[in-house]
Amino acid sequence: MNINNIENILNDIMDINGAIATAVIDWKSGMALGVRSNGNFDIELASAGNAEVIKAKMATMQSLGLSGNIKDILITLDTQLHIITLVPNNEDLALYLALDGTKSNLALARAKLKVAVA
């Protein structure tokens, strides 16, 4: 992910069918570097909360002595899908996407996120 191109990346992600909101977050600090939302979702609050999800998973992996990297974290709710994709070439960054579960295709969304973080 080219950090100088965050605005374009976020705009592209919001073009995914069913996209509700997206953000590039520094998960260690919980700060969002850029956000997009359809207006009905507090993406700043969600970004901070999901930074804590990443921190918890990293701590659990360390406690278990697991090696390797997290590629993504999927959270499924009754009506929404939330995908947190870590940026491979910048370990402090993650791309977060909230989707309407009734309008989105999970496989296509994950494929688009994979390209965005490359």
Z-matrix of the N, CA and C atoms (Angstrom, degrees):
N
C 1 1.446
C 2 1.520 1 108.45
N 3 1.291 2 115.55 1 126.76
C 4 1.458 3 121.22 2 175.93
C 5 1.523 4 107.80 3 -84.99
N 6 1.331 5 116.38 4 112.19
C 7 1.464 6 121.09 5 -176.50
C 8 1.530 7 112.38 6 -61.81
N 9 1.333 8 117.29 7 -22.72
C 10 1.456 9 121.08 8 178.11
C 11 1.523 10 111.98 9 -76.78
N 12 1.319 11 116.49 10 -7.39
C 13 1.455 12 121.37 11 -175.33
C 14 1.528 13 112.01 12 -115.76
N 15 1.322 14 118.00 13 22.77
C 16 1.461 15 121.96 14 -175.71
C 17 1.522 16 112.09 15 -58.02
N 18 1.308 17 117.80 16 -42.98
C 19 1.468 18 120.58 17 -177.10
C 20 1.533 19 111.45 18 -59.98
N 21 1.340 20 116.29 19 -44.23
C 22 1.466 21 119.56 20 179.05
C 23 1.523 22 111.52 21 -67.12
N 24 1.318 23 116.75 22 -39.23
C 25 1.461 24 120.74 23 179.05
C 26 1.522 25 109.96 24 -61.96
N 27 1.322 26 117.57 25 -46.23
C 28 1.463 27 121.03 26 -179.72
C 29 1.527 28 111.56 27 -63.24
N 30 1.321 29 116.83 28 -40.51
C 31 1.465 30 119.77 29 177.03
C 32 1.522 31 111.26 30 -62.52
N 33 1.334 32 117.36 31 -42.36
C 34 1.466 33 121.20 32 177.89
C 35 1.525 34 111.44 33 -62.72
N 36 1.325 35 116.97 34 -41.56
C 37 1.458 36 121.15 35 -179.61
C 38 1.528 37 110.44 36 -64.68
N 39 1.316 38 117.56 37 -38.89
C 40 1.467 39 119.92 38 179.50
C 41 1.525 40 112.54 39 -67.41
N 42 1.336 41 117.30 40 -13.56
C 43 1.466 42 120.78 41 175.57
C 44 1.527 43 112.42 42 -78.31
N 45 1.331 44 117.31 43 -9.50
C 46 1.462 45 120.48 44 177.98
C 47 1.524 46 108.56 45 -65.43
N 48 1.313 47 116.35 46 134.61
C 49 1.460 48 121.11 47 179.87
C 50 1.526 49 110.02 48 -57.91
N 51 1.321 50 116.87 49 125.23
C 52 1.453 51 122.17 50 179.04
C 53 1.518 52 114.83 51 89.72
N 54 1.339 53 117.86 52 1.33
C 55 1.472 54 120.26 53 -179.12
C 56 1.529 55 110.32 54 -62.69
N 57 1.320 56 115.48 55 130.78
C 58 1.463 57 122.28 56 177.36
C 59 1.521 58 109.65 57 -102.58
N 60 1.334 59 115.83 58 -45.30
C 61 1.461 60 120.84 59 -178.23
C 62 1.518 61 108.84 60 -162.93
N 63 1.325 62 114.86 61 156.26
C 64 1.464 63 120.54 62 177.55
C 65 1.522 64 109.19 63 -149.32
N 66 1.329 65 115.20 64 156.76
C 67 1.463 66 120.30 65 179.50
C 68 1.518 67 110.02 66 -156.45
N 69 1.318 68 115.01 67 150.99
C 70 1.454 69 121.78 68 166.25
C 71 1.516 70 104.46 69 -102.16
N 72 1.341 71 115.52 70 123.61
C 73 1.456 72 119.01 71 -175.66
C 74 1.531 73 111.43 72 -123.42
N 75 1.317 74 114.62 73 145.05
C 76 1.456 75 121.98 74 167.72
C 77 1.524 76 103.69 75 -88.65
N 78 1.325 77 116.27 76 100.87
C 79 1.458 78 119.21 77 -170.09
C 80 1.524 79 113.00 78 -71.60
N 81 1.312 80 117.81 79 -20.25
C 82 1.470 81 118.84 80 178.57
C 83 1.524 82 111.04 81 -72.15
N 84 1.326 83 117.13 82 -35.07
C 85 1.465 84 120.87 83 179.20
C 86 1.525 85 112.23 84 -98.07
N 87 1.322 86 116.99 85 -20.31
C 88 1.467 87 120.91 86 -176.43
C 89 1.518 88 113.60 87 83.72
N 90 1.323 89 116.28 88 3.89
C 91 1.467 90 120.78 89 -177.74
C 92 1.521 91 111.56 90 -85.38
N 93 1.320 92 115.55 91 138.57
C 94 1.462 93 121.31 92 175.29
C 95 1.522 94 108.53 93 -87.93
N 96 1.333 95 116.51 94 129.85
C 97 1.463 96 121.71 95 178.08
C 98 1.521 97 111.54 96 -87.67
N 99 1.316 98 116.02 97 -20.39
C 100 1.453 99 122.43 98 177.92
C 101 1.514 100 108.56 99 -168.91
N 102 1.316 101 116.21 100 144.48
C 103 1.469 102 120.70 101 -178.02
C 104 1.522 103 111.03 102 -140.45
N 105 1.321 104 114.35 103 154.38
C 106 1.462 105 122.92 104 170.55
C 107 1.525 106 106.87 105 -141.91
N 108 1.324 107 116.60 106 142.09
C 109 1.459 108 120.79 107 178.89
C 110 1.511 109 109.40 108 -150.38
N 111 1.330 110 114.89 109 154.16
C 112 1.454 111 119.14 110 175.64
C 113 1.526 112 111.54 111 -79.33
N 114 1.322 113 117.09 112 2.23
C 115 1.460 114 122.00 113 176.21
C 116 1.516 115 114.05 114 98.72
N 117 1.317 116 118.62 115 -13.21
C 118 1.459 117 122.03 116 -177.22
C 119 1.524 118 112.09 117 -108.55
N 120 1.339 119 117.30 118 22.01
C 121 1.451 120 121.12 119 -172.67
C 122 1.516 121 108.33 120 -148.20
N 123 1.312 122 117.63 121 128.79
C 124 1.469 123 121.75 122 179.49
C 125 1.525 124 108.95 123 -83.51
N 126 1.317 125 115.71 124 85.77
C 127 1.458 126 121.83 125 -174.71
C 128 1.529 127 111.40 126 -68.12
N 129 1.310 128 118.87 127 -30.77
C 130 1.472 129 121.03 128 177.65
C 131 1.530 130 110.13 129 -64.46
N 132 1.316 131 117.43 130 -46.37
C 133 1.457 132 121.51 131 178.61
C 134 1.526 133 110.82 132 -65.51
N 135 1.327 134 117.00 133 -43.05
C 136 1.464 135 121.04 134 179.04
C 137 1.528 136 110.97 135 -63.63
N 138 1.316 137 117.69 136 -38.90
C 139 1.467 138 121.43 137 179.10
C 140 1.523 139 110.73 138 -62.35
N 141 1.323 140 116.42 139 -46.36
C 142 1.463 141 120.50 140 179.51
C 143 1.531 142 110.61 141 -62.96
N 144 1.317 143 117.31 142 -42.80
C 145 1.460 144 120.92 143 178.80
C 146 1.507 145 112.92 144 -64.63
N 147 1.309 146 116.81 145 -40.27
C 148 1.461 147 119.84 146 -179.65
C 149 1.520 148 112.75 147 -75.09
N 150 1.320 149 117.33 148 -22.67
C 151 1.471 150 119.48 149 170.77
C 152 1.523 151 109.07 150 -62.31
N 153 1.327 152 116.93 151 -37.12
C 154 1.463 153 121.08 152 177.32
C 155 1.527 154 111.60 153 -67.53
N 156 1.334 155 117.13 154 -33.71
C 157 1.469 156 120.91 155 175.92
C 158 1.532 157 109.73 156 -62.20
N 159 1.323 158 116.23 157 -45.18
C 160 1.474 159 120.38 158 179.25
C 161 1.524 160 110.26 159 -63.01
N 162 1.333 161 116.97 160 -45.51
C 163 1.462 162 120.44 161 179.41
C 164 1.527 163 111.04 162 -58.51
N 165 1.323 164 116.51 163 -43.25
C 166 1.470 165 120.65 164 -179.61
C 167 1.524 166 110.83 165 -63.54
N 168 1.325 167 117.51 166 -42.15
C 169 1.468 168 120.27 167 -179.97
C 170 1.520 169 110.54 168 -67.45
N 171 1.314 170 117.45 169 -40.97
C 172 1.467 171 120.69 170 177.75
C 173 1.530 172 110.38 171 -60.94
N 174 1.336 173 117.45 172 -43.83
C 175 1.463 174 121.21 173 179.88
C 176 1.527 175 110.86 174 -64.88
N 177 1.323 176 116.78 175 -39.52
C 178 1.462 177 120.59 176 178.36
C 179 1.521 178 110.94 177 -64.90
N 180 1.318 179 116.56 178 -43.58
C 181 1.467 180 119.99 179 177.41
C 182 1.522 181 110.76 180 -59.60
N 183 1.324 182 116.70 181 -43.48
C 184 1.463 183 120.91 182 179.84
C 185 1.531 184 110.29 183 -63.92
N 186 1.327 185 117.51 184 -43.76
C 187 1.467 186 121.52 185 179.34
C 188 1.519 187 111.96 186 -61.53
N 189 1.333 188 116.18 187 -34.82
C 190 1.460 189 120.95 188 -179.65
C 191 1.520 190 112.89 189 -84.93
N 192 1.322 191 116.12 190 -6.98
C 193 1.459 192 119.85 191 -178.14
C 194 1.514 193 112.80 192 72.22
N 195 1.327 194 116.62 193 26.70
C 196 1.463 195 120.65 194 179.99
C 197 1.521 196 110.01 195 -82.20
N 198 1.322 197 115.65 196 135.36
C 199 1.457 198 119.80 197 176.40
C 200 1.528 199 108.13 198 -102.21
N 201 1.305 200 115.37 199 172.37
C 202 1.455 201 120.02 200 -179.58
C 203 1.515 202 110.51 201 100.85
N 204 1.307 203 114.31 202 -178.53
C 205 1.460 204 121.43 203 -175.96
C 206 1.516 205 110.54 204 -121.16
N 207 1.324 206 115.07 205 152.99
C 208 1.460 207 120.77 206 172.10
C 209 1.520 208 107.40 207 -78.66
N 210 1.317 209 117.29 208 128.84
C 211 1.466 210 120.75 209 174.12
C 212 1.519 211 109.42 210 -87.14
N 213 1.327 212 116.03 211 -53.96
C 214 1.451 213 119.07 212 175.54
C 215 1.519 214 110.07 213 -155.96
N 216 1.315 215 114.31 214 163.97
C 217 1.456 216 122.96 215 177.44
C 218 1.518 217 106.28 216 -124.94
N 219 1.319 218 116.50 217 129.61
C 220 1.462 219 121.70 218 -179.45
C 221 1.519 220 109.02 219 -113.87
N 222 1.321 221 115.84 220 128.12
C 223 1.457 222 121.73 221 175.91
C 224 1.526 223 106.78 222 -120.77
N 225 1.317 224 115.56 223 121.50
C 226 1.461 225 119.89 224 179.98
C 227 1.521 226 109.54 225 -107.33
N 228 1.306 227 115.49 226 126.28
C 229 1.462 228 122.78 227 175.89
C 230 1.527 229 107.99 228 -108.78
N 231 1.308 230 117.50 229 177.42
C 232 1.459 231 120.53 230 -179.77
C 233 1.529 232 112.32 231 -56.53
N 234 1.328 233 116.73 232 -42.82
C 235 1.471 234 119.66 233 -175.07
C 236 1.524 235 113.52 234 -123.29
N 237 1.326 236 117.29 235 0.47
C 238 1.458 237 120.00 236 -176.94
C 239 1.520 238 111.15 237 -134.55
N 240 1.331 239 114.24 238 156.12
C 241 1.460 240 123.03 239 171.43
C 242 1.526 241 106.86 240 -119.26
N 243 1.324 242 116.86 241 136.73
C 244 1.456 243 121.71 242 177.73
C 245 1.520 244 107.40 243 -124.50
N 246 1.330 245 115.68 244 125.46
C 247 1.459 246 121.67 245 -178.95
C 248 1.521 247 108.41 246 -120.66
N 249 1.327 248 115.20 247 128.26
C 250 1.459 249 121.71 248 175.93
C 251 1.523 250 106.18 249 -116.25
N 252 1.320 251 116.79 250 114.32
C 253 1.464 252 122.16 251 -178.40
C 254 1.514 253 108.74 252 -112.31
N 255 1.329 254 116.21 253 122.26
C 256 1.454 255 119.78 254 178.48
C 257 1.524 256 110.30 255 -79.69
N 258 1.317 257 116.41 256 144.49
C 259 1.458 258 122.59 257 -177.64
C 260 1.525 259 108.23 258 -84.72
N 261 1.347 260 117.29 259 115.94
C 262 1.466 261 120.18 260 -173.41
C 263 1.528 262 114.87 261 -61.35
N 264 1.305 263 118.65 262 -36.00
C 265 1.469 264 120.06 263 -175.96
C 266 1.530 265 112.81 264 -95.72
N 267 1.327 266 116.69 265 6.29
C 268 1.464 267 121.35 266 175.52
C 269 1.523 268 107.74 267 -148.14
N 270 1.312 269 115.91 268 90.90
C 271 1.456 270 121.60 269 -169.49
C 272 1.524 271 115.06 270 -63.41
N 273 1.319 272 118.30 271 -12.61
C 274 1.468 273 120.94 272 178.92
C 275 1.522 274 113.03 273 -88.48
N 276 1.331 275 117.99 274 -10.03
C 277 1.462 276 121.25 275 -174.42
C 278 1.518 277 112.63 276 -108.14
N 279 1.331 278 114.21 277 149.30
C 280 1.456 279 121.29 278 174.27
C 281 1.520 280 108.39 279 -140.36
N 282 1.318 281 115.13 280 149.97
C 283 1.455 282 122.12 281 174.82
C 284 1.521 283 106.73 282 -106.76
N 285 1.323 284 116.04 283 124.26
C 286 1.458 285 122.48 284 -175.91
C 287 1.524 286 109.24 285 -113.54
N 288 1.318 287 116.05 286 136.41
C 289 1.462 288 121.32 287 -179.83
C 290 1.512 289 109.81 288 -138.13
N 291 1.333 290 116.17 289 129.64
C 292 1.460 291 122.64 290 172.26
C 293 1.528 292 107.46 291 -107.94
N 294 1.330 293 115.66 292 131.37
C 295 1.460 294 122.23 293 -176.87
C 296 1.523 295 111.36 294 -123.76
N 297 1.306 296 116.17 295 148.28
C 298 1.460 297 122.10 296 168.24
C 299 1.520 298 106.59 297 -74.25
N 300 1.308 299 117.63 298 116.48
C 301 1.453 300 122.26 299 -175.59
C 302 1.515 301 114.48 300 -65.23
N 303 1.334 302 117.20 301 -20.76
C 304 1.464 303 120.05 302 -179.62
C 305 1.522 304 112.86 303 -87.03
N 306 1.334 305 116.61 304 -13.34
C 307 1.468 306 120.01 305 -175.41
C 308 1.522 307 113.51 306 -117.01
N 309 1.311 308 117.54 307 -5.45
C 310 1.462 309 119.60 308 -171.51
C 311 1.519 310 112.31 309 -111.63
N 312 1.332 311 113.68 310 161.55
C 313 1.457 312 122.48 311 175.11
C 314 1.527 313 106.24 312 -115.14
N 315 1.318 314 116.49 313 112.41
C 316 1.453 315 121.42 314 -174.64
C 317 1.523 316 112.39 315 -59.00
N 318 1.323 317 117.48 316 -44.48
C 319 1.467 318 120.74 317 -178.53
C 320 1.531 319 111.38 318 -61.80
N 321 1.320 320 117.00 319 -43.41
C 322 1.466 321 119.86 320 179.35
C 323 1.524 322 111.42 321 -67.04
N 324 1.336 323 116.64 322 -39.47
C 325 1.460 324 119.69 323 178.89
C 326 1.529 325 110.87 324 -64.33
N 327 1.314 326 117.35 325 -44.46
C 328 1.471 327 119.94 326 178.87
C 329 1.523 328 111.42 327 -63.44
N 330 1.330 329 117.39 328 -38.07
C 331 1.459 330 120.87 329 178.16
C 332 1.530 331 110.72 330 -63.88
N 333 1.316 332 116.80 331 -41.91
C 334 1.471 333 119.90 332 179.62
C 335 1.532 334 111.41 333 -67.72
N 336 1.321 335 117.64 334 -37.20
C 337 1.464 336 120.91 335 176.75
C 338 1.524 337 110.77 336 -65.99
N 339 1.323 338 116.80 337 -39.49
C 340 1.455 339 120.88 338 179.10
C 341 1.527 340 111.13 339 -60.27
N 342 1.321 341 116.52 340 -41.73
C 343 1.468 342 121.00 341 177.35
C 344 1.530 343 110.20 342 -67.07
N 345 1.334 344 117.10 343 -39.83
C 346 1.461 345 120.94 344 -176.95
C 347 1.526 346 112.54 345 -64.72
N 348 1.326 347 117.43 346 -34.28
C 349 1.467 348 119.79 347 -177.63
C 350 1.519 349 113.25 348 -89.72
N 351 1.316 350 116.67 349 -6.28
C 352 1.472 351 120.17 350 -178.63
C 353 1.515 352 111.45 351 -68.51
